């Protein structure tokens, strides 16, 4: 795969293209790239290839950091993926030869596509940046937290305060757990929270698969319209307790004798 796609550009225009980084892989140095290629041949796999760059911006559209999506074809023909994060160096901070620092030390974590999320009343919440871009391409505002499922932070909640949030989980157990965790975190903060499981998804499928299979923005809107707001599940202890009816002492004393 030799396509290199820059998404959500750096700076004020969140959709502006960014320049392509160096073609090196592991540590963005020619030596590391050569080592990675030799290792890939030995393992009968392809070297990692950068497929997309996703820029995370603050509420004022100022660039914070970038997530790289890398893919390769394994020996069994399946496509593997991994992600790397990088940022621009701070004053007097050393960087790699390509001008980036490959850690997010002391960098604020924010939601992806944040400037558009802040201005929207309804936001779709998905598991990864690829899905955000899929929904953006059909005119819907979407977001995700960095680093994938299970990485939601409490500080993300404020960005969705007072909004209707539609969570579209991936079709696997981590995806469903992530959806439930985020819905619980947003309960009482977002205006409404809906968890909508998309029909016809393959195992581990996501909203991008739904759209590639012929789904449309209208289909999603229709599914949302027919879904009920998420409600927290009662714990088994709470359910057990709810089977009993409690009566106050004054009420007992006022009951007629049989």
RODO-514777 format. One record per residue (C-alpha): residue number from 1; z, y, x. Coordinates in nm, 4 decimals, padded with zeros to 6 digits. Example, Ala and Ser with C-alpha at 12.3 -4.5 7.8 and 13.67 -1.06 7.14 Angstrom:
! residues 2
<r n="1" up="00.7800" north="-00.4500" east="01.2300"/>
<r n="2" up="00.7140" north="-00.1060" east="01.3670"/>
***
This chain:
! residues 258
<r n="1" up="00.0000" north="00.0000" east="00.0000"/>
<r n="2" up="-00.1099" north="00.3238" east="00.1613"/>
<r n="3" up="-00.0558" north="00.5622" east="-00.1255"/>
<r n="4" up="00.1973" north="00.8355" east="-00.0537"/>
<r n="5" up="00.2983" north="01.0265" east="-00.3640"/>
<r n="6" up="00.5072" north="01.3457" east="-00.3562"/>
<r n="7" up="00.6950" north="01.4118" east="-00.6771"/>
<r n="8" up="00.9091" north="01.7044" east="-00.7987"/>
<r n="9" up="00.8494" north="01.9486" east="-00.5160"/>
<r n="10" up="01.0884" north="02.1379" east="-00.2980"/>
<r n="11" up="01.2009" north="02.4857" east="-00.3970"/>
<r n="12" up="01.1655" north="02.6871" east="-00.7160"/>
<r n="13" up="00.8650" north="02.5014" east="-00.8590"/>
<r n="14" up="01.0053" north="02.1576" east="-00.9349"/>
<r n="15" up="00.6585" north="02.0078" east="-00.9751"/>
<r n="16" up="00.5036" north="02.1430" east="-00.6536"/>
<r n="17" up="00.3780" north="01.8867" east="-00.4037"/>
<r n="18" up="00.5592" north="01.8523" east="-00.0726"/>
<r n="19" up="00.4043" north="01.7742" east="00.2604"/>
<r n="20" up="00.3961" north="01.4082" east="00.3590"/>
<r n="21" up="00.6559" north="01.2979" east="00.6129"/>
<r n="22" up="00.5707" north="01.1059" east="00.9247"/>
<r n="23" up="00.4336" north="00.7564" east="00.8693"/>
<r n="24" up="00.7197" north="00.5974" east="01.0644"/>
<r n="25" up="00.9468" north="00.3684" east="00.8664"/>
<r n="26" up="01.2972" north="00.2532" east="00.9518"/>
<r n="27" up="01.4294" north="00.5587" east="01.1409"/>
<r n="28" up="01.1146" north="00.7699" east="01.1259"/>
<r n="29" up="01.0375" north="00.7270" east="01.4932"/>
<r n="30" up="00.7265" north="00.5543" east="01.6329"/>
<r n="31" up="00.9438" north="00.2969" east="01.8145"/>
<r n="32" up="01.1330" north="00.2064" east="01.4975"/>
<r n="33" up="00.8069" north="00.1776" east="01.3063"/>
<r n="34" up="00.6673" north="-00.0628" east="01.5656"/>
<r n="35" up="00.9857" north="-00.2713" east="01.5606"/>
<r n="36" up="00.9740" north="-00.2882" east="01.1813"/>
<r n="37" up="00.6110" north="-00.3981" east="01.1871"/>
<r n="38" up="00.6790" north="-00.6754" east="01.4411"/>
<r n="39" up="00.9773" north="-00.7962" east="01.2364"/>
<r n="40" up="00.7678" north="-00.7955" east="00.9198"/>
<r n="41" up="00.5011" north="-01.0127" east="01.0817"/>
<r n="42" up="00.7662" north="-01.2569" east="01.2035"/>
<r n="43" up="00.9075" north="-01.2803" east="00.8495"/>
<r n="44" up="00.5575" north="-01.3127" east="00.6993"/>
<r n="45" up="00.6046" north="-00.9937" east="00.4987"/>
<r n="46" up="00.4317" north="-00.6580" east="00.4978"/>
<r n="47" up="00.5958" north="-00.3526" east="00.6576"/>
<r n="48" up="00.7727" north="-00.1126" east="00.4237"/>
<r n="49" up="00.5413" north="00.1549" east="00.2869"/>
<r n="50" up="00.6508" north="00.4861" east="00.1380"/>
<r n="51" up="00.5315" north="00.4975" east="-00.2209"/>
<r n="52" up="00.6921" north="00.8135" east="-00.3565"/>
<r n="53" up="00.9209" north="01.1025" east="-00.2690"/>
<r n="54" up="01.1648" north="01.2356" east="-00.5285"/>
<r n="55" up="01.3263" north="01.5747" east="-00.4722"/>
<r n="56" up="01.6690" north="01.6528" east="-00.6139"/>
<r n="57" up="01.7241" north="02.0227" east="-00.6859"/>
<r n="58" up="02.0299" north="02.2191" east="-00.7933"/>
<r n="59" up="02.0468" north="02.4030" east="-01.1292"/>
<r n="60" up="01.8660" north="02.7021" east="-00.9742"/>
<r n="61" up="01.5823" north="02.4753" east="-00.8525"/>
<r n="62" up="01.6929" north="02.4956" east="-00.4887"/>
<r n="63" up="01.6165" north="02.1827" east="-00.2872"/>
<r n="64" up="01.9162" north="01.9608" east="-00.2045"/>
<r n="65" up="01.7877" north="01.6227" east="-00.0885"/>
<r n="66" up="01.5083" north="01.3714" east="-00.1255"/>
<r n="67" up="01.4946" north="01.0057" east="-00.2201"/>
<r n="68" up="01.2169" north="00.7906" east="-00.0757"/>
<r n="69" up="01.0883" north="00.4845" east="-00.2580"/>
<r n="70" up="00.9571" north="00.2128" east="-00.0260"/>
<r n="71" up="00.7877" north="-00.1117" east="-00.1232"/>
<r n="72" up="00.6454" north="-00.4158" east="00.0497"/>
<r n="73" up="00.4966" north="-00.7482" east="-00.0520"/>
<r n="74" up="00.7131" north="-01.0468" east="00.0342"/>
<r n="75" up="00.5839" north="-01.3836" east="00.1528"/>
<r n="76" up="00.6056" north="-01.5233" east="-00.2008"/>
<r n="77" up="00.3840" north="-01.2446" east="-00.3343"/>
<r n="78" up="00.6590" north="-01.0503" east="-00.5109"/>
<r n="79" up="00.7014" north="-00.6786" east="-00.4495"/>
<r n="80" up="01.0311" north="-00.5732" east="-00.2970"/>
<r n="81" up="01.1653" north="-00.2201" east="-00.3144"/>
<r n="82" up="01.4269" north="-00.0165" east="-00.1345"/>
<r n="83" up="01.5308" north="00.3481" east="-00.1217"/>
<r n="84" up="01.6333" north="00.5954" east="00.1451"/>
<r n="85" up="01.7906" north="00.9397" east="00.1167"/>
<r n="86" up="01.7363" north="01.2368" east="00.3432"/>
<r n="87" up="01.7978" north="01.6108" east="00.3618"/>
<r n="88" up="01.7109" north="01.9082" east="00.5751"/>
<r n="89" up="01.9403" north="01.9716" east="00.8754"/>
<r n="90" up="02.2075" north="02.2376" east="00.8499"/>
<r n="91" up="02.2525" north="02.5083" east="01.1107"/>
<r n="92" up="02.2797" north="02.3599" east="01.4620"/>
<r n="93" up="02.2690" north="02.0046" east="01.3225"/>
<r n="94" up="02.0459" north="01.7567" east="01.5093"/>
<r n="95" up="01.7674" north="01.5905" east="01.3145"/>
<r n="96" up="01.5259" north="01.3049" east="01.3726"/>
<r n="97" up="01.1833" north="01.3697" east="01.5195"/>
<r n="98" up="01.0372" north="01.4263" east="01.1732"/>
<r n="99" up="01.2823" north="01.7086" east="01.0979"/>
<r n="100" up="01.5034" north="01.5222" east="00.8492"/>
<r n="101" up="01.8640" north="01.3998" east="00.8461"/>
<r n="102" up="01.8991" north="01.0542" east="00.6956"/>
<r n="103" up="02.2363" north="01.0879" east="00.5245"/>
<r n="104" up="02.3760" north="01.2981" east="00.2401"/>
<r n="105" up="02.6989" north="01.3930" east="00.4124"/>
<r n="106" up="02.8721" north="01.6768" east="00.2204"/>
<r n="107" up="02.5630" north="01.7215" east="00.0013"/>
<r n="108" up="02.6329" north="01.7829" east="-00.3687"/>
<r n="109" up="02.5130" north="01.4948" east="-00.5891"/>
<r n="110" up="02.3189" north="01.5992" east="-00.8963"/>
<r n="111" up="02.1038" north="01.4434" east="-01.1650"/>
<r n="112" up="01.7319" north="01.4064" east="-01.1046"/>
<r n="113" up="01.5056" north="01.6610" east="-01.2762"/>
<r n="114" up="01.8125" north="01.8796" east="-01.3277"/>
<r n="115" up="01.6492" north="02.2217" east="-01.3900"/>
<r n="116" up="01.4570" north="02.0835" east="-01.6885"/>
<r n="117" up="01.7547" north="01.8796" east="-01.8094"/>
<r n="118" up="01.9712" north="02.1909" east="-01.8314"/>
<r n="119" up="01.7286" north="02.3642" east="-02.0681"/>
<r n="120" up="01.6651" north="02.0626" east="-02.2941"/>
<r n="121" up="01.8478" north="01.9723" east="-02.6152"/>
<r n="122" up="01.7454" north="01.6051" east="-02.6011"/>
<r n="123" up="01.7401" north="01.4129" east="-02.2749"/>
<r n="124" up="01.6346" north="01.0540" east="-02.2049"/>
<r n="125" up="01.8531" north="00.8864" east="-01.9454"/>
<r n="126" up="01.6946" north="00.6027" east="-01.7481"/>
<r n="127" up="01.7833" north="00.3987" east="-01.4418"/>
<r n="128" up="01.5466" north="00.5367" east="-01.1776"/>
<r n="129" up="01.3259" north="00.8243" east="-01.0732"/>
<r n="130" up="01.0044" north="00.6297" east="-01.1414"/>
<r n="131" up="01.1007" north="00.6052" east="-01.5079"/>
<r n="132" up="01.1856" north="00.9757" east="-01.5217"/>
<r n="133" up="00.8351" north="01.0547" east="-01.3977"/>
<r n="134" up="00.6836" north="00.8115" east="-01.6488"/>
<r n="135" up="00.8548" north="00.9961" east="-01.9334"/>
<r n="136" up="00.7673" north="01.3338" east="-01.7850"/>
<r n="137" up="00.4004" north="01.2279" east="-01.7890"/>
<r n="138" up="00.4134" north="01.1840" east="-02.1687"/>
<r n="139" up="00.5954" north="01.5098" east="-02.2331"/>
<r n="140" up="00.9578" north="01.3937" east="-02.2541"/>
<r n="141" up="01.2526" north="01.5312" east="-02.0566"/>
<r n="142" up="01.4390" north="01.2591" east="-01.8719"/>
<r n="143" up="01.6881" north="01.2141" east="-01.5925"/>
<r n="144" up="01.8736" north="00.9537" east="-01.3875"/>
<r n="145" up="02.1588" north="00.9483" east="-01.1445"/>
<r n="146" up="02.0839" north="00.8827" east="-00.7776"/>
<r n="147" up="02.1236" north="00.5349" east="-00.6267"/>
<r n="148" up="02.0525" north="00.3371" east="-00.9454"/>
<r n="149" up="02.2682" north="00.1415" east="-01.1885"/>
<r n="150" up="02.6439" north="00.1506" east="-01.1532"/>
<r n="151" up="02.6513" north="00.4759" east="-00.9570"/>
<r n="152" up="02.7379" north="00.7252" east="-01.2321"/>
<r n="153" up="02.9826" north="00.9992" east="-01.1302"/>
<r n="154" up="03.2112" north="01.2056" east="-01.3518"/>
<r n="155" up="03.0613" north="01.5302" east="-01.2203"/>
<r n="156" up="02.7275" north="01.4437" east="-01.3822"/>
<r n="157" up="02.8799" north="01.4650" east="-01.7303"/>
<r n="158" up="02.8864" north="01.8441" east="-01.7458"/>
<r n="159" up="02.5078" north="01.8679" east="-01.7139"/>
<r n="160" up="02.4718" north="01.6783" east="-02.0432"/>
<r n="161" up="02.7455" north="01.8558" east="-02.2353"/>
<r n="162" up="02.6426" north="01.9389" east="-02.5927"/>
<r n="163" up="02.3107" north="01.7541" east="-02.5672"/>
<r n="164" up="02.1683" north="01.4527" east="-02.7443"/>
<r n="165" up="02.1371" north="01.1816" east="-02.4786"/>
<r n="166" up="01.9184" north="00.8760" east="-02.5351"/>
<r n="167" up="01.9955" north="00.5997" east="-02.2858"/>
<r n="168" up="01.7138" north="00.3496" east="-02.2243"/>
<r n="169" up="01.8635" north="00.0549" east="-02.0340"/>
<r n="170" up="01.6666" north="-00.1800" east="-01.8129"/>
<r n="171" up="01.6335" north="-00.5292" east="-01.9592"/>
<r n="172" up="01.8992" north="-00.7003" east="-01.7486"/>
<r n="173" up="02.2756" north="-00.7257" east="-01.7380"/>
<r n="174" up="02.3264" north="-00.4503" east="-01.4747"/>
<r n="175" up="02.1073" north="-00.2214" east="-01.6848"/>
<r n="176" up="02.3020" north="-00.2868" east="-02.0027"/>
<r n="177" up="02.6350" north="-00.2427" east="-01.8233"/>
<r n="178" up="02.5152" north="00.0843" east="-01.6708"/>
<r n="179" up="02.4108" north="00.2080" east="-02.0164"/>
<r n="180" up="02.7504" north="00.1202" east="-02.1633"/>
<r n="181" up="02.9363" north="00.2841" east="-01.8733"/>
<r n="182" up="02.7360" north="00.6068" east="-01.9016"/>
<r n="183" up="02.7676" north="00.6154" east="-02.2804"/>
<r n="184" up="03.1432" north="00.5764" east="-02.2470"/>
<r n="185" up="03.1566" north="00.8528" east="-01.9844"/>
<r n="186" up="02.9624" north="01.0911" east="-02.2107"/>
<r n="187" up="03.1597" north="01.0102" east="-02.5259"/>
<r n="188" up="03.3087" north="01.3360" east="-02.6540"/>
<r n="189" up="03.1061" north="01.5417" east="-02.4024"/>
<r n="190" up="02.7469" north="01.4983" east="-02.5170"/>
<r n="191" up="02.6649" north="01.6014" east="-02.8740"/>
<r n="192" up="02.5276" north="01.2559" east="-02.9496"/>
<r n="193" up="02.4760" north="00.9436" east="-02.7401"/>
<r n="194" up="02.2311" north="00.6710" east="-02.8374"/>
<r n="195" up="02.1625" north="00.3478" east="-02.6493"/>
<r n="196" up="01.8139" north="00.2261" east="-02.7393"/>
<r n="197" up="01.7034" north="-00.1151" east="-02.6121"/>
<r n="198" up="01.3243" north="-00.1188" east="-02.5980"/>
<r n="199" up="01.1470" north="-00.4082" east="-02.7713"/>
<r n="200" up="00.9184" north="-00.6485" east="-02.5880"/>
<r n="201" up="01.0380" north="-00.5805" east="-02.2352"/>
<r n="202" up="01.0017" north="-00.8552" east="-01.9730"/>
<r n="203" up="01.3134" north="-00.9627" east="-01.7811"/>
<r n="204" up="01.4293" north="-00.6670" east="-01.5693"/>
<r n="205" up="01.1708" north="-00.4514" east="-01.7490"/>
<r n="206" up="01.2113" north="-00.0785" east="-01.8045"/>
<r n="207" up="01.0590" north="00.2103" east="-01.9949"/>
<r n="208" up="00.7670" north="00.2259" east="-01.7507"/>
<r n="209" up="00.6770" north="-00.1311" east="-01.8516"/>
<r n="210" up="00.7076" north="-00.0243" east="-02.2162"/>
<r n="211" up="00.4598" north="00.2600" east="-02.1637"/>
<r n="212" up="00.2196" north="00.0515" east="-01.9527"/>
<r n="213" up="00.2153" north="-00.2065" east="-02.2347"/>
<r n="214" up="00.0876" north="00.0584" east="-02.4754"/>
<r n="215" up="00.4057" north="00.2328" east="-02.5896"/>
<r n="216" up="00.3804" north="00.6044" east="-02.6601"/>
<r n="217" up="00.6030" north="00.9081" east="-02.6892"/>
<r n="218" up="00.5748" north="00.8773" east="-03.0669"/>
<r n="219" up="00.6969" north="00.5179" east="-03.0463"/>
<r n="220" up="01.0034" north="00.6284" east="-02.8524"/>
<r n="221" up="01.0753" north="00.9122" east="-03.0931"/>
<r n="222" up="01.0453" north="00.6664" east="-03.3826"/>
<r n="223" up="01.2861" north="00.4215" east="-03.2173"/>
<r n="224" up="01.5361" north="00.6998" east="-03.1573"/>
<r n="225" up="01.5075" north="00.8158" east="-03.5173"/>
<r n="226" up="01.5954" north="00.4657" east="-03.6399"/>
<r n="227" up="01.8893" north="00.4207" east="-03.4018"/>
<r n="228" up="02.2551" north="00.4883" east="-03.4734"/>
<r n="229" up="02.4792" north="00.6931" east="-03.2497"/>
<r n="230" up="02.6679" north="00.4925" east="-02.9893"/>
<r n="231" up="03.0306" north="00.4161" east="-03.0680"/>
<r n="232" up="03.2866" north="00.2733" east="-02.8268"/>
<r n="233" up="03.3746" north="-00.0885" east="-02.8920"/>
<r n="234" up="03.7304" north="-00.1721" east="-02.9877"/>
<r n="235" up="03.9118" north="-00.3799" east="-02.7311"/>
<r n="236" up="04.0152" north="-00.7310" east="-02.8351"/>
<r n="237" up="04.3787" north="-00.6166" east="-02.8260"/>
<r n="238" up="04.3018" north="-00.3237" east="-03.0531"/>
<r n="239" up="04.1041" north="-00.5471" east="-03.2891"/>
<r n="240" up="04.3945" north="-00.7918" east="-03.3087"/>
<r n="241" up="04.6348" north="-00.5138" east="-03.3881"/>
<r n="242" up="04.4023" north="-00.3745" east="-03.6562"/>
<r n="243" up="04.4417" north="-00.6910" east="-03.8640"/>
<r n="244" up="04.7970" north="-00.5859" east="-03.9542"/>
<r n="245" up="04.8974" north="-00.3162" east="-04.2020"/>
<r n="246" up="05.2030" north="-00.1119" east="-04.1146"/>
<r n="247" up="05.4256" north="00.0374" east="-04.3810"/>
<r n="248" up="05.6922" north="00.2977" east="-04.3202"/>
<r n="249" up="06.0533" north="00.2328" east="-04.4158"/>
<r n="250" up="06.0569" north="00.4975" east="-04.6926"/>
<r n="251" up="05.7508" north="00.3345" east="-04.8488"/>
<r n="252" up="05.9188" north="-00.0064" east="-04.8364"/>
<r n="253" up="06.2312" north="00.1255" east="-05.0023"/>
<r n="254" up="06.0294" north="00.2922" east="-05.2758"/>
<r n="255" up="05.8450" north="-00.0249" east="-05.3700"/>
<r n="256" up="05.9664" north="-00.1850" east="-05.6984"/>
<r n="257" up="06.1564" north="-00.5109" east="-05.6711"/>
<r n="258" up="05.9792" north="-00.8221" east="-05.7997"/>
***
